[in-house]
Amino acid sequence: MEAKHRLEMKRISIEFPGVKALDNVNFNVKSGEIHALVGANGAGKSTLMKILGGAYGHYVGDIFFDGTKVDIRNPHDAKELGIDVVYQEVDIALIPYLSVAENIMLDKMANEMKGKHFIRWGNIHRSAREILKQVGIDLDTHTLVQDLSLAEKQMVLIARALATNTNFLVLDEPTAPLSQTETEELFRLMRDLAENQDVGVVFISHRLPEIFEVCETITILRDGQVVADATIDDMTQQKLVELMLGRRFEETYPKIRVPIGDVIFEVKNLIEEAGRVRNVSFSVRSGEIVGMTGLVGAGKTELCKTLFGAYPIKSGEVLLHGKSLTMRSPHAAVSQGVALVPEERRKEGILVDEPVFINLTLPSLDKFTRGPDFVNTRAERTIARQVIDELGIVTPSADQKVAYLSGGNQQKVAVGKWLIADAEIYIFDEPTKGVDVGAKRDIFELIGKLAKQGKGIIYASSEIPEILDISDRIYVMYDYAIVKEFETAEATEEEILFYSAGGQ
């Protein structure tokens, strides 16, 4: 069947302070197909789609819709053409203090309210429920978005896009916060949109098996330029990675084996005040990487935040080197030697409007101050440049705003700030979410170095192959509690999945 619509982006270039993000890029997609857009962090994928969605209007080059040149300089221009983009940063795209229904129907309400003075709320909630049913998620439409999980927020964004007359839907890392079941439901929806509703879907993902499962065609970017356009049938995972990185790459992480010492961190019968952690006990030894896994929603993030003082403890004990810690706040956790790299990096892990060097030195500011009023910014920049080099953070300078870095490099900043702080216990919550295979390897190597220094590592992830690759010992969580402990050498993916799903 011939495509109803065709989008063409020709000779697209765009610059930001100190960075040429895209250089003469051509990108084509037609309705009725699922088209993968891939590349390493910083390759320009999200930037290209933000141009298509009207978020960046200062580009040069031309965009054609069905052969006619169009001018997309703001989100309204894109929506007029039926182009919707579901961005990675869900908390920026949604309005937290409005309900699920209001967020889903926002664009439609804005159009229908012109010249009117009242809203039929019954119709709004009914329409939102119908769209949620299409997306395959059961949510109370009266719930405030701020009370949703990250995965639920992602599905609300997709539902909002479908509330309007969509011709092209761009999904930027949509599966990052989703469970396996939710991912399969999303793929079902994508196929339905393409095959039965003639919607063109652009799918951005770092999870290579997903690309080969659901996409038909692919465009690969590297350093702001297109290096390949192909059908999926003409591509292999190995070839794809080599095109992304510009070199041969061995994806398997060579785990650094280090001597594991005595127990340095203990959690005993921990219960979080709101029930988000239920009677959890575990230990971490010096030099040990402890994997904390389970399905999305099992309680991994809640445990990490409780251990970092962000959630109040009802009862139980947390000990470091046998000494009981007082975890009343994140500040107290940091001062006692506990560091957290959070799952939602833009919301909780970095200050996007501040320079790289300020982000890297913020948790250790006392090392760069003399008296209450003087901060030695020269010393800050010097140590920041060392961390930038050590982690391979791609930035024109230490003074670059973090907002202008790619997602993977933002994650490296979120990790790097704790290297300067020199903590005893490092908690990583989904640290490789939204990063490419090269950045993932860099993060794994960094964690290995920390273990070699005798630090204790808690690595929380729903990516079971990662947990098996990097950890020495594994705890499985289900329903906010630890239900199984494994020595990694004796664990299998099937066993972990069994206990993750509530198996006894």
C-alpha positions as CSV (number, residue, x, y, z in Angstrom):
1,M,0.0,0.0,0.0
2,E,1.4,3.4,-1.0
3,A,2.1,5.8,1.9
4,K,-0.4,8.5,2.5
5,H,2.1,11.0,3.8
6,R,5.9,11.6,3.4
7,L,8.2,13.7,5.5
8,E,11.6,14.9,4.2
9,M,14.2,16.8,6.1
10,K,17.0,18.1,3.7
11,R,20.4,19.6,4.5
12,I,19.5,20.2,8.2
13,S,22.2,21.9,10.3
14,I,22.0,23.5,13.8
15,E,24.5,24.9,16.2
16,F,24.5,25.6,19.9
17,P,27.2,27.5,21.9
18,G,30.4,25.7,21.2
19,V,28.7,22.7,19.4
20,K,27.6,22.0,15.9
21,A,25.0,19.4,16.7
22,L,23.8,18.6,13.2
23,D,25.7,19.0,9.9
24,N,23.8,18.8,6.6
25,V,21.5,15.9,7.6
26,N,18.9,14.3,5.3
27,F,16.1,12.3,6.9
28,N,13.1,10.7,5.3
29,V,10.1,8.9,6.8
30,K,6.8,7.8,5.4
31,S,3.4,7.1,7.0
32,G,2.6,3.5,7.7
33,E,6.2,2.5,8.7
34,I,8.2,2.2,11.9
35,H,11.5,3.9,11.3
36,A,14.4,3.6,13.7
37,L,16.7,6.6,14.4
38,V,19.8,5.5,16.2
39,G,23.3,6.8,17.1
40,A,25.6,7.1,20.1
41,N,24.9,9.8,22.7
42,G,25.6,13.2,21.2
43,A,25.1,11.9,17.6
44,G,22.1,14.3,17.2
45,K,19.0,12.1,17.3
46,S,17.0,14.0,19.8
47,T,18.1,17.3,18.3
48,L,16.9,16.3,14.8
49,M,13.5,15.3,16.2
50,K,13.3,18.5,18.3
51,I,13.6,20.4,15.1
52,L,10.9,18.3,13.5
53,G,8.7,18.9,16.6
54,G,9.3,22.6,16.6
55,A,11.3,22.8,19.8
56,Y,14.3,24.3,18.0
57,G,13.5,26.9,15.4
58,H,17.0,28.3,14.6
59,Y,18.0,25.5,12.2
60,V,19.0,25.9,8.6
61,G,17.8,23.5,5.8
62,D,14.4,22.6,4.5
63,I,11.5,20.4,5.6
64,F,9.0,19.0,3.1
65,F,5.5,17.5,3.8
66,D,4.1,15.5,0.9
67,G,6.5,17.3,-1.4
68,T,5.5,20.8,-0.2
69,K,8.0,22.9,1.6
70,V,6.8,23.7,5.1
71,D,8.2,26.0,7.9
72,I,8.4,24.4,11.3
73,R,9.7,26.9,13.8
74,N,7.5,26.1,16.9
75,P,5.5,23.2,18.3
76,H,2.2,24.7,16.9
77,D,3.7,24.5,13.3
78,A,4.4,20.8,13.9
79,K,1.1,19.9,15.4
80,E,-0.7,21.6,12.5
81,L,0.9,19.0,10.3
82,G,0.0,16.2,12.7
83,I,3.6,15.7,14.0
84,D,3.8,14.8,17.6
85,V,7.0,14.1,19.6
86,V,7.1,12.2,22.9
87,Y,10.4,13.4,24.5
88,Q,12.6,11.6,27.0
89,E,12.1,14.3,29.6
90,V,8.6,13.4,30.6
91,D,8.5,15.7,33.7
92,I,9.2,18.7,31.4
93,A,6.5,17.8,28.9
94,L,3.7,17.1,31.5
95,I,2.0,19.5,33.9
96,P,2.3,17.8,37.3
97,Y,-0.5,19.6,39.2
98,L,-3.1,18.8,36.5
99,S,-5.0,15.5,36.2
100,V,-4.3,12.6,33.8
101,A,-7.3,13.6,31.7
102,E,-6.3,17.3,31.5
103,N,-2.8,16.4,30.4
104,I,-4.0,14.0,27.8
105,M,-6.6,16.3,26.4
106,L,-4.6,19.5,26.8
107,D,-4.0,20.3,23.1
108,K,-7.6,19.3,22.2
109,M,-9.0,21.5,25.0
110,A,-6.9,24.5,23.9
111,N,-8.3,24.2,20.3
112,E,-11.9,23.6,21.3
113,M,-11.9,26.3,24.0
114,K,-11.4,29.1,21.5
115,G,-14.4,31.5,21.9
116,K,-16.0,29.2,24.6
117,H,-16.4,29.9,28.3
118,F,-17.0,26.4,29.8
119,I,-15.6,22.9,29.6
120,R,-17.7,19.7,29.6
121,W,-15.5,17.8,32.1
122,G,-17.5,14.6,31.7
123,N,-16.6,14.5,28.0
124,I,-13.0,15.3,28.8
125,H,-12.6,12.3,31.2
126,R,-14.6,10.0,28.9
127,S,-12.4,10.8,25.9
128,A,-9.2,10.4,28.0
129,R,-10.4,7.0,29.2
130,E,-11.0,5.9,25.6
131,I,-7.5,6.9,24.5
132,L,-5.9,5.2,27.6
133,K,-7.8,2.1,26.6
134,Q,-6.3,2.3,23.1
135,V,-2.8,2.7,24.7
136,G,-3.5,-0.3,26.8
137,I,-3.2,1.2,30.3
138,D,-5.7,1.4,33.1
139,L,-5.4,4.7,35.0
140,D,-7.9,6.8,37.0
141,T,-8.2,10.0,34.8
142,H,-8.7,12.1,37.9
143,T,-5.2,11.2,39.3
144,L,-2.7,14.1,39.4
145,V,0.2,13.5,37.1
146,Q,2.7,14.2,39.9
147,D,1.4,11.1,41.7
148,L,2.2,8.8,38.7
149,S,5.2,6.5,38.2
150,L,7.7,7.3,35.5
151,A,6.3,4.6,33.3
152,E,2.7,5.8,33.7
153,K,3.8,9.4,32.8
154,Q,5.4,8.0,29.7
155,M,2.1,6.4,28.6
156,V,0.2,9.5,29.4
157,L,2.5,11.4,27.0
158,I,1.9,8.9,24.3
159,A,-1.9,9.1,24.9
160,R,-1.8,12.9,24.6
161,A,-0.1,12.5,21.2
162,L,-2.9,10.2,20.1
163,A,-5.6,12.6,21.3
164,T,-5.0,14.7,18.2
165,N,-4.9,13.9,14.5
166,T,-1.5,12.3,14.3
167,N,0.3,11.7,11.0
168,F,3.8,11.1,12.4
169,L,4.6,10.1,16.0
170,V,8.2,10.4,17.3
171,L,9.1,8.3,20.3
172,D,12.4,9.3,22.0
173,E,13.6,6.4,24.2
174,P,10.0,5.5,25.2
175,T,10.9,2.1,26.6
176,A,13.5,3.3,29.1
177,P,11.1,3.4,32.1
178,L,8.8,0.6,31.0
179,S,8.6,-3.0,32.2
180,Q,8.8,-5.9,29.7
181,T,5.0,-6.2,29.7
182,E,4.6,-2.5,29.2
183,T,7.2,-2.5,26.4
184,E,5.3,-5.3,24.6
185,E,2.1,-3.3,24.9
186,L,3.8,-0.3,23.4
187,F,5.1,-2.3,20.5
188,R,1.6,-3.6,19.9
189,L,0.3,0.0,19.8
190,M,3.1,1.1,17.4
191,R,2.3,-1.7,15.0
192,D,-1.4,-0.9,15.1
193,L,-0.7,2.8,14.4
194,A,1.5,1.9,11.5
195,E,-0.5,-0.9,9.9
196,N,-4.1,0.1,10.6
197,Q,-4.0,3.9,11.1
198,D,-1.2,4.8,8.5
199,V,0.8,6.7,11.1
200,G,4.5,7.0,10.6
201,V,6.4,6.1,13.8
202,V,10.0,7.3,14.4
203,F,11.5,5.1,17.2
204,I,14.7,6.2,19.0
205,S,16.2,3.6,21.3
206,H,19.6,2.4,22.6
207,R,18.2,-1.1,23.2
208,L,19.3,-2.8,20.0
209,P,17.1,-5.9,20.2
210,E,14.0,-3.7,20.3
211,I,15.0,-2.0,17.0
212,F,15.3,-5.3,15.3
213,E,12.0,-6.5,16.8
214,V,9.7,-3.6,15.8
215,C,11.3,-1.5,13.1
216,E,11.4,-1.8,9.3
217,T,13.9,0.9,8.3
218,I,16.7,2.6,10.0
219,T,18.8,5.8,9.9
220,I,22.1,5.9,11.7
221,L,23.7,9.2,12.9
222,R,27.3,9.7,14.1
223,D,28.7,13.1,15.2
224,G,25.8,15.0,13.7
225,Q,25.8,13.4,10.3
226,V,24.0,10.5,8.6
227,V,26.3,7.5,8.1
228,A,23.7,5.0,6.9
229,D,20.1,4.5,5.7
230,A,19.0,0.9,5.4
231,T,16.2,-1.6,5.9
232,I,16.5,-3.7,9.1
233,D,16.8,-6.8,7.0
234,D,20.1,-5.5,5.6
235,M,21.5,-4.7,9.1
236,T,23.0,-6.8,12.0
237,Q,23.5,-5.7,15.6
238,Q,27.3,-5.8,15.2
239,K,27.3,-3.8,12.0
240,L,24.9,-1.3,13.6
241,V,27.1,-0.7,16.7
242,E,30.2,-0.3,14.5
243,L,28.4,2.3,12.3
244,M,27.2,4.2,15.5
245,L,30.7,4.3,17.1
246,G,32.9,4.4,14.0
247,R,35.0,1.5,15.2
248,R,34.8,-2.2,16.1
249,F,33.2,-2.8,19.5
250,E,33.0,-5.7,21.9
251,E,29.7,-5.3,23.7
252,T,30.3,-7.7,26.5
253,Y,31.6,-6.0,29.6
254,P,34.9,-7.4,30.9
255,K,34.2,-7.4,34.6
256,I,37.1,-6.2,36.8
257,R,37.7,-8.9,39.4
258,V,38.8,-7.3,42.7
259,P,39.3,-8.7,46.2
260,I,36.1,-8.6,48.2
261,G,36.6,-7.6,51.9
262,D,34.5,-7.5,55.0
263,V,31.0,-6.1,55.3
264,I,31.1,-2.3,55.3
265,F,27.3,-1.5,54.8
266,E,24.4,-3.2,56.4
267,V,20.6,-2.6,56.2
268,K,18.5,-4.3,58.9
269,N,14.7,-4.7,58.8
270,L,14.2,-1.4,57.0
271,I,10.7,-0.1,56.7
272,E,9.9,3.2,54.9
273,E,7.2,5.4,56.5
274,A,4.7,5.1,53.5
275,G,5.3,1.4,53.0
276,R,7.5,1.9,49.9
277,V,10.2,-0.3,51.5
278,R,9.0,-3.4,53.4
279,N,11.3,-5.1,56.0
280,V,14.4,-5.0,53.8
281,S,17.7,-6.5,55.0
282,F,21.0,-6.8,53.0
283,S,24.7,-6.2,53.2
284,V,27.5,-4.9,51.0
285,R,31.2,-5.8,51.4
286,S,34.3,-3.7,50.6
287,G,34.9,-3.9,46.8
288,E,31.6,-5.7,46.2
289,I,29.1,-4.7,43.5
290,V,25.6,-5.8,44.8
291,G,22.9,-6.0,42.1
292,M,19.4,-4.9,43.2
293,T,17.0,-6.1,40.5
294,G,13.3,-6.6,39.9
295,L,10.6,-5.5,37.5
296,V,9.6,-1.8,37.1
297,G,7.7,-0.9,40.2
298,A,9.3,-3.5,42.4
299,G,10.6,-0.9,44.8
300,K,14.3,-0.5,43.7
301,T,14.1,3.3,43.3
302,E,12.2,3.6,46.5
303,L,14.8,1.6,48.4
304,C,17.6,3.7,46.8
305,K,15.9,7.0,47.8
306,T,15.2,5.7,51.4
307,L,18.9,4.8,51.8
308,F,19.8,8.3,50.6
309,G,17.5,10.0,53.1
310,A,15.0,11.3,50.6
311,Y,12.2,9.1,52.0
312,P,11.6,8.9,55.8
313,I,12.5,5.7,57.6
314,K,9.8,4.3,59.9
315,S,11.9,1.6,61.5
316,G,15.1,-0.4,61.0
317,E,18.8,0.4,60.9
318,V,21.4,1.4,58.4
319,L,25.0,0.9,59.4
320,L,28.4,1.9,57.8
321,H,31.5,0.2,59.2
322,G,29.3,-0.9,62.1
323,K,28.2,2.6,63.0
324,S,24.5,3.4,62.8
325,L,23.7,6.2,60.3
326,T,21.1,8.9,60.7
327,M,19.4,9.2,57.3
328,R,17.1,12.1,57.9
329,S,17.9,13.9,54.6
330,P,20.1,13.6,51.5
331,H,22.5,16.1,53.1
332,A,22.9,13.8,56.1
333,A,23.5,10.8,53.8
334,V,26.2,12.7,51.8
335,S,28.0,13.9,55.0
336,Q,28.1,10.3,56.2
337,G,29.6,8.9,53.0
338,V,26.6,7.7,51.0
339,A,26.2,8.8,47.3
340,L,23.2,8.3,44.9
341,V,23.1,8.6,41.1
342,P,19.3,8.8,40.7
343,E,17.2,7.3,37.9
344,E,15.7,10.6,36.8
345,R,18.9,12.5,36.1
346,R,17.5,15.7,34.7
347,K,15.0,16.1,37.6
348,E,17.2,14.9,40.5
349,G,20.8,14.3,39.4
350,I,22.0,17.5,37.7
351,L,21.4,21.2,37.4
352,V,20.8,21.6,33.7
353,D,21.1,25.4,33.6
354,E,24.5,25.4,35.4
355,P,28.0,24.7,33.9
356,V,29.6,21.3,33.9
357,F,32.2,22.3,36.5
358,I,29.6,23.6,39.0
359,N,27.6,20.3,38.7
360,L,30.8,18.2,39.2
361,T,32.0,20.1,42.3
362,L,28.6,20.9,44.0
363,P,28.5,17.9,46.4
364,S,32.1,18.7,47.5
365,L,31.9,22.5,47.7
366,D,33.5,22.6,51.1
367,K,36.8,21.5,49.4
368,F,36.8,24.6,47.2
369,T,35.7,27.2,49.8
370,R,37.8,29.4,52.1
371,G,35.6,31.1,54.7
372,P,31.9,31.6,54.2
373,D,32.2,33.9,51.2
374,F,35.0,32.7,48.9
375,V,34.8,29.9,46.3
376,N,37.9,29.0,44.4
377,T,36.4,28.6,40.9
378,R,39.9,28.1,39.4
379,A,40.4,25.0,41.6
380,E,36.8,23.8,40.7
381,R,37.6,24.0,37.0
382,T,40.9,22.2,37.4
383,I,39.4,19.2,39.2
384,A,36.4,19.3,36.9
385,R,38.6,19.0,33.8
386,Q,40.3,16.0,35.4
387,V,36.9,14.2,35.8
388,I,35.8,15.3,32.3
389,D,39.0,13.6,30.9
390,E,38.6,10.5,33.1
391,L,35.0,9.9,32.2
392,G,35.3,11.0,28.5
393,I,32.5,13.6,28.9
394,V,32.0,15.2,25.5
395,T,31.8,19.0,26.1
396,P,33.6,21.9,24.5
397,S,34.7,23.1,28.0
398,A,34.0,22.8,31.7
399,D,32.0,26.0,31.4
400,Q,29.4,24.5,29.0
401,K,25.8,24.4,30.4
402,V,24.8,20.8,31.1
403,A,21.5,21.4,29.3
404,Y,23.5,21.4,26.0
405,L,25.1,18.0,26.6
406,S,23.7,14.7,25.2
407,G,21.8,12.4,27.6
408,G,24.7,10.1,28.0
409,N,27.1,12.9,28.8
410,Q,24.6,14.3,31.3
411,Q,24.6,10.9,33.0
412,K,28.4,11.0,33.2
413,V,28.2,14.3,34.9
414,A,25.6,12.9,37.4
415,V,28.1,10.1,38.1
416,G,31.3,12.2,38.0
417,K,30.3,14.6,40.8
418,W,30.5,11.8,43.3
419,L,34.1,10.9,42.3
420,I,35.2,14.2,43.7
421,A,33.0,13.7,46.8
422,D,34.8,10.4,47.5
423,A,31.9,8.5,49.2
424,E,32.1,5.1,50.9
425,I,28.9,3.7,49.4
426,Y,27.8,4.4,45.9
427,I,24.1,3.8,44.9
428,F,23.4,3.6,41.2
429,D,19.7,3.6,40.2
430,E,19.3,2.6,36.5
431,P,22.6,4.3,35.6
432,T,22.7,3.2,32.0
433,K,19.1,4.2,31.1
434,G,19.1,6.2,27.8
435,V,22.9,5.8,27.2
436,D,24.6,4.2,24.2
437,V,26.7,1.0,24.3
438,G,30.0,3.1,24.4
439,A,28.8,5.2,27.4
440,K,27.5,2.1,29.1
441,R,30.9,0.5,28.9
442,D,32.5,3.7,30.3
443,I,30.1,3.7,33.3
444,F,30.8,0.0,33.9
445,E,34.5,0.6,33.9
446,L,34.1,3.5,36.3
447,I,32.1,1.3,38.7
448,G,34.8,-1.4,38.4
449,K,37.4,1.2,39.4
450,L,35.4,2.3,42.4
451,A,35.1,-1.3,43.5
452,K,38.9,-1.7,43.1
453,Q,39.3,1.2,45.5
454,G,37.3,-0.8,48.1
455,K,34.1,1.1,47.8
456,G,30.8,-0.6,48.3
457,I,28.4,-0.5,45.2
458,I,24.7,-0.9,45.1
459,Y,23.6,-1.3,41.4
460,A,19.8,-1.1,40.9
461,S,18.5,-2.0,37.5
462,S,15.6,-3.9,35.8
463,E,18.1,-4.8,33.0
464,I,18.9,-8.4,34.1
465,P,21.7,-9.0,31.6
466,E,23.5,-5.9,33.0
467,I,23.0,-7.1,36.6
468,L,24.5,-10.5,35.6
469,D,27.4,-8.8,33.8
470,I,28.5,-6.4,36.6
471,S,27.5,-7.7,40.0
472,D,29.1,-10.1,42.5
473,R,25.9,-10.8,44.3
474,I,22.2,-10.2,43.5
475,Y,19.1,-9.4,45.5
476,V,15.7,-9.7,43.7
477,M,12.9,-7.3,44.8
478,Y,9.2,-7.9,44.4
479,D,6.4,-5.7,45.9
480,Y,8.8,-3.4,47.8
481,A,10.6,-6.3,49.5
482,I,13.7,-8.5,48.9
483,V,12.5,-12.0,48.0
484,K,15.7,-13.8,46.9
485,E,19.5,-13.6,47.1
486,F,21.9,-15.1,44.6
487,E,25.6,-15.4,44.1
488,T,25.9,-14.0,40.6
489,A,28.0,-16.9,39.4
490,E,25.1,-19.3,40.3
491,A,22.2,-17.1,38.9
492,T,20.4,-17.3,35.6
493,E,18.2,-14.8,33.9
494,E,15.3,-17.2,34.0
495,E,15.6,-17.7,37.8
496,I,15.8,-14.0,38.4
497,L,12.7,-13.4,36.2
498,F,10.8,-16.1,38.1
499,Y,11.4,-14.4,41.5
500,S,10.9,-10.9,40.0
501,A,7.4,-11.9,38.9
502,G,6.5,-13.1,42.4
503,G,7.4,-16.8,42.0
504,Q,7.8,-18.7,45.2
